[in-house]
Each structure stands twice: as structure tokens, then as C-alpha cells.
Amino acid sequence: MKKTLTSALVLTALSFASQSVLAQEAGTMSVKLGYNQIIPQVSSGDLSAPSIPGTKIDVKEAGALIFTLNYAYSSDISFEFYAGLPYEHDIVGDGAIKGVGKISSVKQVSPTLFAQYRFLDKESMIRPYVGLGLTYAYFYGEEGTANLTALTNPGGEATLLEVDDAWGLSPQIGATVKIDRNWFVDMSVIKSFVKTTSHLSTGQSIDTKLDPLAINIGVGYRF
């Protein structure tokens, strides 16, 4: 009986040990699939002359699937790479031209590398964390509408546009909730500070602070 009890205790201890291996330890990795909603907090400059004074723009929110890869440097410190499917944002008139509707659209991807610090014990069910990331915003697929041409080149050729790529810092706050020894749910809010310039084929340009807020949730697997 004593031998059986001892064996059971040993097996239980080994079981807990095997579970702790998949908590965040130095060298462990995890992947996550989720959804991210980007909400630009736009501060627009004025379109350069010739234009109606006070011509500004606003950028609408967009969402897409994201994929992340996380590497644990220690039980508290990790590095996480965010990537995902393209976002497509509508650009609408603002300021003096507010109400004209959609004037263009642009697609973007914004891969980000985060350094993160996690709080509480590595075995905790919920682990809040903070992070700081470096974001590269790559813009492509710009398309102007008839409204843009009417505003910038009435009666002429369609106005084309190009949006400059940009770098920005991205503070992050989030939490990971353990489901079992492998699976978890992760939620975070990211604020990026990104400024770009849009160039029109008419020779005009406009500076824009995008400074988006991103809210995401995903399911991850640690191995």
C-alpha cells in the first residue's frame, strides 16, 4: 500500500512538472491566430495648394486576421512578431470638404516586433503584460475616386495618389488567459504613432498623423 501511494505521488509530481514545462520558460515558443481591428486616430494637415483652404482627410477603420510568433527569452520577458492579412482603409474628405464622401482607398500591412514583459507567476492562469514595438507601415494599392479628381483636377485626367511607407513606435498592453497546458487566449490593445505623406499626381501633397488604436483577440498554442 505504501509503495502504491509513493508511486502515485511520484506520478502526480511528474505530471505537474510536465505541465510547468509549457508555461513561459526561456526558449519556449508560441503561435497565435486572431483578429485585429485598426481604428485610426487621424490628425490631418491641409492639402497643399492649389486647393480649398482647410482641405483635410480622415481614414476609416478596418480589420483583418493576424498571426503572431512569440519567443520567450525568460519566464517574464518575450519577443513577439505580429503579421497578418492586408487592411483596406477608405479615405474620406474632412475639414472644408467634409461630406464629399470617399475620395480614395489604400491597403496596408503593418508588421510589428514587440518586446514584452509579463507580470505574475509563470503558472498563473491570467498574466497581464506590457510591450513596446517597432512598426513598419507599408501602403499599397492606392486608388482615387471620381470625387478626388473632381476636387483636384476637375475636367482633367484621373488623379492618382501614392502614400509613403512609415515607421512608428507601438506601446501595447494585454493579458494572456490559460485554457490548458498548451492553449491560451490572448487580448491586447496597441497604440501606434505613425505619420505619413500622401502625394497626388497633380503635384499636391498632404501630411497625416494616423496614430491608430488596434484592438485584437486571438487563440494561441505554446510548444
VEXRO-303055 format. One line per 2 residues: number of its first residue (from 1); their letters; for each residue x, y, z of N, C-alpha, C. Coordinates in steps of 0.2 Angstrom, whole numbers. Each point is the difference from the previous one (the first is absolute). Layout:
N
NUM> A> X,Y,Z,X,Y,Z,X,Y,Z | ...
***
This chain:
223
1> MK> 4,-6,0,-4,6,0,4,6,0 | 6,0,4,4,6,1,4,1,-7
3> KT> 2,-6,-3,3,1,-7,-4,3,-5 | -7,-2,0,-5,2,-5,-1,8,1
5> LT> 0,2,7,-1,7,1,6,4,-2 | 6,-3,1,6,4,-2,0,1,-8
7> SA> -2,-6,-3,0,0,-7,-5,6,-3 | -5,0,3,-6,5,-2,3,7,1
9> LV> 3,1,6,3,7,1,5,2,-5 | 4,-5,-2,6,1,-5,-3,2,-6
11> LT> -5,-4,-2,-4,1,-7,-3,7,0 | -3,2,6,-4,6,0,6,6,0
13> AL> 5,-1,3,5,5,0,3,1,-7 | 1,-6,-4,3,0,-7,-5,4,-4
15> SF> -7,-2,1,-5,4,-4,0,7,1 | 1,3,6,0,7,1,6,3,-3
17> AS> 6,-4,0,6,2,-3,-1,1,-7 | -3,-5,-3,-1,0,-8,-4,6,-2
19> QS> -5,2,4,-4,6,-1,3,6,0 | 5,1,5,4,6,1,5,1,-5
21> VL> 2,-5,-4,4,1,-5,-3,4,-5 | -6,0,-1,-4,4,-6,-2,6,3
23> AQ> 1,2,6,-1,7,2,6,4,-3 | 0,7,0,5,4,-4,6,-1,4
25> EA> 5,-4,-4,7,-1,3,4,3,-6 | 7,1,2,5,2,-5,0,-5,-5
27> GT> -1,2,-7,1,-4,-5,-7,-3,-3 | -5,1,4,-6,-3,-3,-3,5,-5
29> MS> -4,-3,-4,-3,4,-6,-8,-1,0 | -3,5,-3,-8,-1,0,-2,4,-7
31> VK> -5,-2,-2,-3,3,-6,-8,2,1 | -2,5,-3,-7,2,1,-3,2,-6
33> LG> -7,-2,-1,-4,3,-6,-5,4,3 | -2,6,-2,-5,4,2,-2,5,-5
35> YN> -4,5,3,-3,5,-4,2,7,3 | 2,4,-4,2,7,2,-4,5,-3
37> QI> -3,5,4,-4,6,-3,5,6,1 | 1,3,-6,4,7,0,-4,6,0
39> IP> 0,4,5,-4,6,0,5,6,-1 | 1,3,-5,4,6,-1,-3,6,4
41> QV> 5,3,4,-2,6,3,4,6,-3 | -4,2,-6,4,5,-5,0,7,2
43> SS> 6,3,-1,1,7,0,3,2,-6 | -4,3,-5,1,2,-6,3,7,-1
45> GD> 5,0,-4,2,7,-3,-4,2,-5 | 1,6,-3,-3,3,-6,3,-3,-6
47> LS> -5,-1,-5,3,-2,-7,4,6,-3 | 5,-1,-2,4,6,-3,-3,3,-6
49> AP> 2,6,-1,-3,4,-6,1,-3,-7 | -4,1,-4,-6,4,0,-6,-5,3
51> SI> -3,3,5,-6,-4,3,-4,5,4 | -6,-3,2,-4,4,4,3,0,7
53> PG> 1,6,3,3,1,6,-4,-5,6 | 4,-3,4,-3,-5,5,-2,-6,-3
55> TK> 3,-2,-6,-2,-7,-3,4,-5,4 | -3,-5,3,3,-5,5,-3,-7,-2
57> ID> 2,-5,3,-2,-6,-1,-1,-4,6 | -4,-5,0,-1,-5,6,1,-7,-3
59> VK> 2,-5,4,1,-7,-2,-4,-4,4 | -4,-4,-3,-5,-5,4,4,-6,2
61> EA> -3,-3,5,2,-6,3,0,-6,-4 | 4,-5,1,-1,-7,-4,3,-5,5
63> GA> -2,-6,-2,2,-6,4,3,-6,-4 | 4,-4,3,3,-6,-4,2,-5,5
65> LI> 1,-6,-3,3,-5,4,8,1,1 | 2,-2,6,7,1,2,3,-7,2
67> FT> 7,0,-1,3,-6,2,6,2,4 | 2,-3,6,6,2,4,4,-5,2
69> LN> 6,1,0,5,-5,3,4,3,6 | 0,-4,5,3,3,6,6,-5,3
71> YA> 5,4,2,6,-4,2,1,3,7 | 0,-5,5,2,2,7,7,0,2
73> YS> 2,6,1,7,1,2,1,-2,8 | -5,0,4,0,-2,7,-7,-1,1
75> SD> -2,-2,7,-7,-1,2,-4,7,0 | 4,6,0,-4,6,0,1,4,-7
77> IS> 6,-1,-3,1,4,-6,-1,-4,-6 | -3,3,-5,-1,-4,-7,1,5,-5
79> FE> 0,-2,-6,0,4,-7,-5,-3,-4 | -4,4,-3,-6,-2,-4,0,3,-6
81> FY> -1,-3,-6,-1,2,-7,-7,0,-2 | -3,6,-2,-6,0,-2,0,1,-8
83> AG> -4,-4,-3,-1,1,-8,-8,-2,-1 | -2,1,-6,-7,-2,-1,-2,2,-8
85> LP> -6,-1,-1,-3,1,-6,-1,8,-1 | 0,2,-6,0,8,-2,-7,3,3
87> YE> 1,6,2,-6,4,2,-1,5,-6 | -7,1,-1,-2,5,-5,-4,6,3
89> HD> 3,6,0,-3,5,3,-3,5,-5 | -6,2,1,-3,6,-4,3,6,2
91> IV> 1,5,-4,2,7,2,-5,4,-3 | -3,5,5,-5,4,-1,2,7,1
93> GD> -4,5,-3,1,7,1,-1,2,7 | 4,5,2,-2,3,7,2,7,-1
95> GA> -1,4,6,1,7,0,-4,4,-5 | 2,4,-5,-4,4,-4,-3,-5,-5
97> IK> 2,-6,-1,-4,-4,-5,-3,-6,4 | -1,1,6,-4,-6,4,-7,0,-3
99> GV> -2,-7,-2,-7,-1,-3,1,-2,-7 | 6,1,-3,0,-2,-7,1,-8,-1
101> GK> 1,-3,6,0,-7,0,7,-3,-2 | 0,-6,-3,6,-4,-1,4,4,-6
103> IS> 6,1,2,5,3,-6,5,-5,-2 | 1,-5,4,6,-5,-2,-1,-6,5
105> SV> 4,-5,-1,1,-6,4,8,-2,0 | 2,-3,5,7,-3,0,0,-6,4
107> KQ> 4,-4,-2,2,-7,4,6,1,4 | 1,-3,5,6,0,4,1,-6,4
109> VS> 6,-2,1,2,-5,5,5,3,5 | 0,-2,6,4,4,5,3,-5,5
111> PT> 5,-4,-3,4,-5,5,3,4,5 | 0,-3,6,2,3,6,4,-5,4
113> LF> 6,2,3,4,-4,5,-1,3,7 | -2,-4,4,-1,2,7,5,-3,5
115> AQ> 2,4,5,3,-2,6,-5,0,5 | -1,-5,4,-5,-1,5,2,-2,7
117> YR> -3,3,5,1,-2,7,-6,-2,3 | 0,-7,3,-6,-3,3,0,1,7
119> FL> -6,1,3,0,0,8,-3,-6,2 | 0,-1,7,-2,-6,4,4,-6,-2
121> DK> -1,-5,4,4,-6,-1,-2,-4,-6 | 5,-3,-3,0,-3,-6,-6,-6,-1
123> ES> -2,-2,6,-5,-5,1,-7,3,0 | -1,7,1,-6,3,1,-5,-1,-6
125> MI> -6,-1,2,-5,-1,-6,0,7,-4 | 0,5,3,0,7,-4,6,3,1
127> RP> 4,2,-5,6,4,0,-1,7,-4 | 0,5,3,0,7,-3,7,1,-3
129> YV> 0,4,-5,7,2,-2,0,7,-4 | 5,3,0,1,6,-4,6,-1,-5
131> GL> -1,3,-6,5,0,-5,2,6,-3 | 5,0,-4,2,6,-4,2,-3,-7
133> GL> -3,2,-5,2,-2,-7,2,5,-5 | 4,-3,-5,2,4,-6,-4,-2,-6
135> TY> -4,5,-3,-5,-2,-5,3,3,-7 | -1,-4,-5,1,2,-7,-6,0,-3
137> AY> -3,6,-2,-6,1,-4,1,0,-7 | -2,-5,-4,1,0,-7,-6,1,-4
139> FY> -1,5,-4,-6,2,-3,0,-2,-7 | -5,-2,-3,0,-2,-7,-7,0,-3
141> GE> -1,-1,-6,-7,-1,-3,-4,6,0 | 3,6,0,-4,6,1,-4,1,-6
143> EG> -6,2,1,-5,2,-5,-4,6,1 | 0,5,-4,-4,6,0,-7,-1,-3
145> TA> -4,4,3,-7,-1,-3,-2,6,-4 | -5,0,-3,-2,6,-4,-1,7,4
147> NL> -1,-1,6,-1,6,5,7,3,0 | 5,-4,1,7,2,0,2,4,-6
149> TA> -2,-2,-6,2,3,-6,-4,7,-1 | -6,-1,3,-5,6,-1,3,6,5
151> LT> 3,-2,5,3,5,5,7,3,-2 | 4,-4,-3,7,1,-2,1,2,-7
153> NP> -4,-3,-4,2,1,-7,-7,-1,-5 | -4,5,2,-7,0,-3,1,0,-8
155> GG> -3,-5,-3,0,0,-8,6,-3,-3 | 5,-2,4,6,-2,-2,0,-8,1
157> EA> 7,-2,-1,1,-7,1,-1,-2,8 | -2,-7,1,-1,-2,6,6,1,5
159> TL> -1,2,6,5,2,5,3,-7,3 | 6,-1,-1,3,-6,4,3,2,6
161> LE> 2,-4,5,3,1,6,4,-5,2 | 5,2,4,5,-5,3,1,2,8
163> VD> 0,-5,4,1,1,7,7,-2,2 | 3,4,4,7,-2,2,0,-5,5
165> DA> 4,-5,0,1,-5,6,3,4,6 | -1,-3,6,2,3,6,2,-5,5
167> WG> 4,3,5,2,-4,6,-4,3,6 | -1,-3,5,-3,3,6,1,-5,6
169> LS> 0,3,6,0,-4,6,-7,-2,2 | -1,-6,4,-6,-2,1,0,-3,7
171> PQ> -2,4,5,-1,-3,7,-6,-5,0 | 0,-4,5,-5,-6,0,-2,-2,7
173> IG> -6,-1,1,-2,-3,7,-5,-6,-2 | 1,-5,4,-4,-6,-1,0,-5,5
175> AT> -3,-6,-1,0,-5,5,-1,-7,-4 | 3,-5,3,-1,-7,-2,-4,-4,5
177> VK> -5,-4,-2,-4,-4,4,1,-7,-2 | 3,-4,5,1,-7,-2,-6,-4,0
179> ID> -1,-4,-5,-5,-5,-1,2,-7,3 | 6,-2,-2,3,-6,2,7,0,0
181> RN> 4,-5,0,7,0,0,3,2,-7 | -4,0,-5,3,2,-6,-4,6,-3
183> WF> -7,0,1,-4,6,-4,-1,6,5 | -1,5,-3,-1,6,3,-4,5,-4
185> VD> -3,5,3,-3,6,-3,4,6,2 | 1,4,-6,4,6,1,-4,6,-2
187> MS> 0,6,4,-3,6,-2,4,6,1 | 0,5,-5,5,5,1,-3,7,-3
189> VI> 2,5,2,-1,7,-3,7,3,-1 | 0,2,-7,6,3,-2,-1,7,-3
191> KS> 4,5,2,0,7,-2,6,1,-4 | 0,1,-7,5,2,-4,1,7,-1
193> FV> 6,3,-1,1,7,-2,3,0,-7 | -4,1,-5,2,0,-7,-2,6,-4
195> KT> 5,3,-3,-1,6,-4,2,-2,-7 | -4,2,-5,1,-1,-7,-2,6,-4
197> TS> 2,0,-7,-1,5,-5,-3,-3,-6 | -6,3,-2,-3,-3,-6,2,5,-6
199> HL> 2,-2,-6,2,4,-6,-5,-1,-5 | -3,5,-3,-4,0,-6,3,1,-6
201> ST> -3,-3,-6,3,1,-6,0,7,-3 | -4,4,4,-1,7,-2,6,4,3
203> GQ> 4,-3,4,5,4,3,-1,2,7 | -6,-1,3,-2,2,7,2,-6,4
205> SI> 0,2,7,2,-5,5,-4,1,6 | 0,-4,5,-4,1,6,4,-5,6
207> DT> 2,3,5,3,-3,6,-6,-3,4 | 1,-6,3,-5,-3,4,3,-4,6
209> KL> -2,2,6,1,-4,6,-6,-5,0 | 2,-7,0,-5,-5,0,-1,-2,7
211> DP> 5,-1,4,0,-2,7,-5,-5,2 | -1,-6,-3,-6,-4,1,0,-4,6
213> LA> -6,-1,3,-1,-5,5,-2,-6,-2 | 3,-6,2,-1,-7,-3,-2,-4,6
215> IN> -6,-3,-1,-3,-5,5,0,-7,-3 | 3,-5,4,0,-6,-3,-1,-6,5
217> IG> -2,-6,-2,-1,-5,4,2,-6,-4 | 3,-5,3,2,-6,-4,0,-6,5
219> VG> 1,-6,-4,1,-6,4,7,-3,-2 | 4,-2,5,7,-2,-1,1,-7,3
221> YR> 6,-2,-3,2,-7,2,8,1,2 | 2,-3,6,7,0,2,3,-6,0
223> F> 6,-1,-3,3,-6,-1,8,1,2
***
